[in-house]
């Protein structure tokens, strides 16, 4: 996971990502499977201030 800085408090935090099933569906059912990636990306949450983006 990549480290990004929080837009609210500027502290580094882990970036949200995708579940394994979404990546598998995207590969198996390309190009329709790309909708699975768009639909369920986990949001990025700051551990310091709990800001979600």
C-alpha positions in Angstrom: 0.0 0.0 0.0 1.1 3.5 -0.8 1.5 6.2 1.8 -0.4 9.4 1.2 -0.8 12.5 3.3 -4.1 13.4 4.8 -5.7 16.6 3.3 -7.0 17.6 6.7 -4.1 17.0 9.1 -1.2 16.3 6.6 0.0 13.2 8.4 1.0 10.1 6.3 -1.6 7.3 6.1 -2.1 4.1 4.1 -4.1 4.6 0.9 -7.3 2.6 0.4 -7.4 -0.2 -2.1 -9.3 -2.9 -3.8 -10.5 -6.3 -2.5 -9.0 -9.4 -4.1 -12.3 -10.5 -5.6 -12.6 -7.2 -7.5 -9.3 -7.6 -9.2 -10.1 -11.2 -10.2 -13.5 -10.2 -11.6 -11.9 -7.3 -13.5 -9.4 -9.6 -15.1 -11.8 -12.4 -15.9 -14.6 -10.2 -17.3 -12.7 -7.4 -18.9 -13.9 -4.8 -19.9 -17.2 -5.1 -17.9 -15.2 -6.3 -14.9 -13.7 -2.8 -14.6 -17.1 -1.7 -13.1 -16.3 -3.9 -10.1 -13.2 -1.9 -9.5 -15.1 1.4 -9.7 -18.0 0.2 -7.5 -16.2 -1.0 -4.4 -12.9 0.8 -3.8 -12.1 1.0 -0.1 -11.9 4.6 1.0 -8.7 6.1 2.5 -9.1 6.8 6.2 -6.6 8.8 8.3 -5.6 7.0 11.5 -4.8 10.3 13.2 -8.0 12.4 12.6 -10.4 9.8 11.2 -10.9 11.9 8.0 -12.3 9.7 5.1 -11.7 10.5 1.5 
